[in-house]
């Protein structure tokens, strides 16, 4: 029941109608017995500063930030976490007595989502498809996991090169190479990769027939293929990988874990989900896709 004491959390973005965050966070709010509610607001880029001013004026308790505001919002807050300073993007705003502090929970969301697969990354050769904001957070975590070789590619000219430079210079990755999408050299890296991660929107609903990898024959049973897309739950890439015997994973657990991390920041409580609860939440969200 909503009372005058109920804390208000929200997600801002443009567009926002497709967001699973309200379903996710309100499920978590009920599970953790919090006096709170979570809503979504469409905020166009020209109104971003006014939105942040409104957060201060209304005393909102916490905000998630999604595209296209993850980088631009940093200019309107009072402080940033070390991870935001390093990555140049934020997805969680924490209002407090000293102003609004920006955090990014995507890295911890990706790390926590790996669960028992973490050891697979140590000394591994990884191909990361995409070099945008999500790929940047993933690269940051790959440095912590002890990846031996990272290959990056992106359709936007120069973006993979910029992330390769950042990953090698700041994330502790010893060998990082940017390659042209569709090149023979990239195909060779894909075939030899221990882990393939898709951080592009290719294959996302409604274009579910598409795959970021043209040749499914490059996939094999010794690989882990992780698609950050969660709608659909099984993308063309994951279906092709599973057919070749690879281990597969979609992005729903990352979404869940970054959401829990946001609630930890807002409440100051050590909130965690057990395996059974995570499975229940995963099923609940899949029904809403």
N, C-alpha and C positions, 0 to 999 in steps of 0.2 A: 504494500500500500504506500502511495506517495504522500509524504507529509512535508511540512515546512522545513524539517530537518534533513530531508533527503538530498544527498549529494548528486549533482548532475555531471555526468561525463558525456563526451560527444566525440564524433569523428567529423572532420571537415575535409572536403575535396570537391572536385568538379570534373566529371560527374560523380554522383554519390549513391544514386538509386540502386546500383548493383551490389553495394557493399554488404558483406556478411558480418561486419563488425558489430552492429546492434544485436543480431541473433547470438553471436559468440559471447559478447560481453555481458548481456543480460542473463544468459545461462550461467556464466561464471559468478555474477552478482548473486544469483539465487543459491548457487552451490556454496559460496563462501559466506552466505547470510549477511550481506552488506546492505546498509540502508542507502541505496543508490539506484539510479536509473541511467541508461545509456541511450543516446539519440544520435541522429545523423543530420548534418547541416550542409547543404550545397553552398559553397563559397566560391564565387568567381575570382580570378586572379586580381582584378582591380579593387576588390573589397577585402583583400587579405589583411592589410593593416587595420582596417576598421573592425574586422573580426577579432583580431588579437586584442585590440582596445576593448571590445565588448566582453571578452573573456575576463579581463581585469574588472570591468565595471559590474558585471553580473556575478562575479565570484564563482565561476564554474570551477569544478574540482579537478578536472583533468581532460585533456584533449588528445585524441589521436589525429595525425595528419597524413593524408594520402595524396596521390597525384592530383594536381601538378604542383603542390605547395611544399614538398619536402625540403627543397633547397631555399626557396624564397622566404619561408617563414623564419629562418635564422636571423634575418635582418631586423625582425620585430620583437625579439625576446630580450631578456636582460642578461641571461647567462646560458652557456652551453656546456654539456658534458665533454670529457676528453674524447669520447668516441665521435661525437658530433663534430668536434673541432678537426678530428683526423679525417672523417669521411665527408664532411661538407653537406650532410643531409640529416634531417630530424623527422621522427614520426610520432613523438610523444612529448607533450608539453605538460610540465608540472608547475602549477601556480603555487606560490608560497609567500611567506612574509617578506622575502627579499626580492619578489618579482617572479617572473616566469622563467623557468629553466627548461631548455630543450634537451631531449634525450633521443637516442635511437635504439629501439629494441629488436630490429631486424637481425643483427648479428647473434644475439643470444637466442632468438627464435630459431634461427637456422641451426645453431650449435646444439640446442636442446632437442631439436627434432631428429637429430641423427641417432640418438639413443645408442644401441649396441653396434652401430656401424662406424663409430668414430675411429677405431683402430685401422679400419680399411684405408684411411686417408694418410696414415703415417708412411712417408716414403713413396707415396703414390704419384702417378702421372694423371693429371686432371685436365679435362677440356671443359671450359666454361663458355657456353654460348650466350652472347649478350654482354654488354659492358656498361649498362645503365646503373641506376641507383641500387637495384637489388643485387646485381652482379658485384658492385663495389662492396656491399656488406658481406656477401659470400666470400669474396677474395680476402677480406680482412680476417675472417674466421679460418680460411684455408691456411693462412700464415701461422695461426696458432696451433693448427692440427699437424704441422710438420710435413706438408705436401712437398714433394721433391721437385716437381715440374708442373707448371701451369701454362696452358695454352688458351689464349683469349681470341674471340672473334666477334665482330659486330658488323651489321650492314651499314651503319652510319660511319662515314669516312673519318678516320682519326680517333674515334672514341676508344677502340680497343688499344691503340698505342698509348693513349693517355692513361688508361687504367693499368696497363702493363708497367708503365713507368712508376705510377703511384704504388702499385703492389710490390714492386721490387725495392723501391726506395723506402717505403714506410711500413709495409706489412710483414716484412721478414721472409718473403718468398725468395729462394735463391735463384731460381730459373723461371723466368716469365717471358713468353713469346706471344706477340700479336700476329695473327695470320688472317689472310683474306678469306672471307666466306666463300665456300664452294671450291677452294683451291685443292689441288692434288696433295699438297703438303698437309693441309688440314685433314683431309681424308685419311692420310697415313697416321696422324696423331689420334684421330678418333678410333681407328682400328686397334691402336696400341694402348689406348687409355684404360686405366683402372676404374676411373670414375668420370661420368659425363653428366654435366649439370646444365639444364636449360633455364636461363634467366631472361628469355625473350617471351613476347606474347604469342608466338607462333604455335598454333594448335589450340588456343583458347576459344571457348564458346563465343560466337556461333561457328567459327571456322575450324571445326573439329577434325576435318579431313586432312589438315596440313601438319607437316612435321618439320622441325628445324634441321633435320638430317635427311638428306635426299635418299641415301642408300642405306636401307635397313641392314644390308649385309655387312656393314661396318660394325654392327653390334654383336656381342658374343656373351657366353655364359659366365665369364669371369668378371664381368663389369657390374658396377652399380650405376643405374641411370636414374637421376633425380630430376624431376620436372617441377619447378616452382609453381606451375599452374595447378589450381585445384578445381577448376570448372572448365571441362569435365574432369571427373575424378581419374579417369583413365584416358589420357591423351593418345593421339596417334603414335607419338614417340614412345610412350610407355607400353602401348600395346605391341608395337614392333619389337621393343626390347624384351618384353616378357616372352614373346614368341621365339626369340633367339636364346632364351634361358637366362637372361640377365636378371639380377635383383632390381626391383623398381620401387620408386617412392614418389608420391606427389606432394604438393605444397601445403596440404591442409594442416599437418602437424606444425609446420613453421608458423602458419597463421595463428594457430592455437597458442603456441608457446610465446610468441611475441605479444599476444593479447594478455596472457597471464603476467608477463614481465611488466607490461604497462600498469596493470592493477597493483603489482608490488610497489612500483614507484609512487602511485597515487595514494595508496593506503599506508605505506611503510610497514606492511605485514609480510611475513615470509610465506606467501601463498604458493602452493604447489598442487598439481594434479597427480593422482596415482594412475597407474596403467589402466585400471578398470574405468575410472572416470574419464580419462582421455578417450577411451574407446566409445563411451557413451556420448561424449560431446562430438566426436567425429561423426558418428551415425546421425546425430541430431542435425548437424550442419549439412551433411550430404543430402538429407531429405529436403533441404531448402535451396539446393543448387538448381 
